[in-house]
């Protein structure tokens, strides 16, 4: 079963608030798929923006949510 991606903001430009939220979510070690759902963007867009903004997405094998 494939994970449903949220794309409500897929073609919209990123604003500073969304980038700040992306930074917070990445710092909290949320998985990329969860970040995508919260921001309404596909995983590829999350990864691309994180790379462009210098935001490090932590490895998936780490426990999420600061555990």
WOSUL-V952117 format. One record per helix or strand of 2 or more residues. SS is the DSSP state (H for helix, E for strand). FROM is the first residue (numbers start at 0). TO is the last residue. Records with the same first field share a line. If there is no record, write none. Layout:
SS->FROM-TO / FROM-TO
//
This chain:
H->15-26 / 31-38 / 42-52
//
